[in-house]
């Protein structure tokens, strides 16, 4: 096979099993043609004595030229010891903010989280933490992965809470009401940039 370009990619026909077209320009870069006719770009490399494949993306969304550029970047990383397939698996299993908050609350209720006094947090403090987590943090950041959160995300969270984005007026289990508003002033030492 020669260099993968739009013409041979479009001409690639379907067969009874998946087929691969490999690029002569970039070793390890190729196109997978599925039985269904779907086409996707991939790299194939060896890591730890095993052959691995990593899908770059579907043809149509990716052109042969953009996929080739991405393949060069990924293969350069492989040459330096990075494993894109393993990184993808780890990203899929990464802890979300909601999961972290749930773990924190479970541990706090078991007495495993310590307060300023050096002892376990008191039930009232845990209750306050839980209210803030459930009413502000989870709605605004809960679906995000913890490893992807940066200081600007935290500042945006503070700004959104202060402006009343998470404001609610709801009935509580005990027959009372929870009125959550934005704050007019942030505590000292908290900046919103």
Secondary structure, DSSP 8 states (H G I E B T S, - for coil): -----HHHHHH----SS-EEEE-SSSTTEEEEE-TTS-EEEEEEEEETTEEEEEEEEEBTTB-HHHHHHHHHHHHHHHHTT--HHHHHHHHHT--BHHHHHHHHHHHHHTT-SB-TTSSB--HHHHHHHHHHIIIIIHHHHTTSBGGG--HHHHHHHHHHHHHTTT-EEEE-TTS-EEEE---SS--TT----
